[in-house]
Amino acid sequence: MAARGLAAFQAALLGGGLLPPELLAEMRRTVDTGGEDIRYGLGLMEVDLPCGTAVGHDGGIAGCASVAVSLPDGGRDAVLLVNADATSALSAALWQGVASALCGSDAAVAPALARG
């Protein structure tokens, strides 16, 4: 149920159902952080995938790692939750799962994401 709830929240947020348009636009305005293929905004990140730019966020706390992203066309979302401490290898595997889910099983994740 947690993944379904996170996906519903993200769909409502990115679909404009939670914030006025000008606030969502502020969240969506991202800046380069010096990392390849990743840009951050106010609580959202953009990540370049082989099939387009995904918007969402990743994260981890003790015992859990997560990624929740959507392609801007609204047609595809990916939410991955793992009961494990976040590590570089786990982060890389999560992002590879996202790329496979959104872009196809042979999609390769960006180098910065592959390093975790």
C-alpha positions as CSV (number, residue, x, y, z in Angstrom):
1,M,0.0,0.0,0.0
2,A,2.9,2.4,0.7
3,A,4.0,2.4,-3.0
4,R,0.5,3.0,-4.2
5,G,0.0,5.9,-1.8
6,L,3.4,7.4,-2.8
7,A,2.4,7.1,-6.5
8,A,-1.0,8.7,-5.8
9,F,0.6,11.6,-4.0
10,Q,3.1,12.2,-6.7
11,A,0.4,12.1,-9.4
12,A,-1.6,14.6,-7.5
13,L,1.4,16.9,-6.9
14,L,2.7,16.8,-10.5
15,G,-0.8,16.9,-11.9
16,G,-1.5,20.2,-10.2
17,G,-4.0,18.9,-7.6
18,L,-2.1,19.9,-4.5
19,L,-0.5,23.3,-5.1
20,P,-1.3,26.5,-7.1
21,P,0.4,26.4,-10.5
22,E,3.0,29.1,-9.6
23,L,4.2,27.0,-6.6
24,L,4.4,23.8,-8.6
25,A,6.4,25.8,-11.2
26,E,8.8,26.8,-8.5
27,M,9.3,23.2,-7.4
28,R,9.8,22.1,-11.0
29,R,12.4,24.8,-11.7
30,T,15.6,22.9,-11.2
31,V,19.3,23.8,-11.2
32,D,22.4,21.9,-12.1
33,T,24.2,20.5,-9.1
34,G,27.3,19.5,-11.0
35,G,26.2,15.9,-11.3
36,E,25.6,14.3,-14.7
37,D,22.0,13.9,-15.8
38,I,20.5,15.1,-12.4
39,R,19.1,18.5,-11.5
40,Y,17.4,19.5,-8.2
41,G,14.6,21.9,-7.4
42,L,12.5,22.6,-4.3
43,G,11.8,19.0,-3.2
44,L,11.8,17.6,-6.8
45,M,14.6,16.3,-9.0
46,E,14.9,15.8,-12.7
47,V,16.8,12.8,-14.0
48,D,17.6,12.1,-17.6
49,L,16.6,8.6,-18.7
50,P,16.9,7.0,-22.1
51,C,13.2,7.6,-22.8
52,G,12.9,11.2,-21.4
53,T,13.4,13.3,-18.3
54,A,11.8,11.8,-15.1
55,V,10.6,14.0,-12.3
56,G,10.3,13.0,-8.7
57,H,12.7,12.1,-5.9
58,D,14.8,9.4,-4.2
59,G,15.7,8.9,-0.7
60,G,16.7,6.7,2.2
61,I,16.5,6.4,5.9
62,A,17.7,3.7,8.2
63,G,16.1,0.5,6.8
64,C,14.5,1.9,3.7
65,A,15.5,3.2,0.3
66,S,13.1,4.6,-2.3
67,V,12.7,6.2,-5.7
68,A,9.4,7.7,-7.0
69,V,9.5,9.4,-10.5
70,S,7.2,10.1,-13.4
71,L,7.7,11.0,-17.0
72,P,6.2,14.5,-17.7
73,D,3.7,13.2,-20.2
74,G,1.9,11.6,-17.3
75,G,1.8,8.2,-19.0
76,R,4.3,6.3,-16.9
77,D,5.3,6.3,-13.2
78,A,7.8,4.2,-11.2
79,V,7.9,3.7,-7.5
80,L,10.4,1.4,-5.9
81,L,10.7,0.8,-2.2
82,V,13.2,-1.5,-0.6
83,N,13.5,-2.6,3.0
84,A,17.3,-2.2,3.3
85,D,19.8,0.5,4.3
86,A,20.6,2.8,1.4
87,T,24.0,2.1,-0.1
88,S,25.6,3.2,-3.4
89,A,25.0,-0.2,-4.9
90,L,21.4,-0.3,-3.8
91,S,20.8,3.2,-5.2
92,A,22.3,2.2,-8.5
93,A,20.1,-0.9,-8.6
94,L,17.0,1.1,-7.8
95,W,17.7,3.6,-10.6
96,Q,18.4,0.7,-13.0
97,G,15.0,-0.7,-12.1
98,V,13.4,2.7,-12.7
99,A,15.0,2.9,-16.2
100,S,13.9,-0.6,-17.0
101,A,10.3,0.0,-15.8
102,L,9.9,3.3,-17.7
103,C,12.1,2.9,-20.7
104,G,12.2,-0.9,-21.4
105,S,14.2,-3.8,-20.0
106,D,17.3,-3.0,-22.1
107,A,17.5,0.7,-21.0
108,A,20.8,1.7,-19.5
109,V,20.7,4.2,-16.6
110,A,22.9,7.4,-16.8
111,P,26.5,7.0,-15.6
112,A,25.9,9.2,-12.5
113,L,23.0,7.1,-11.4
114,A,24.8,3.8,-12.1
115,R,27.5,4.8,-9.6
116,G,24.8,5.3,-6.9
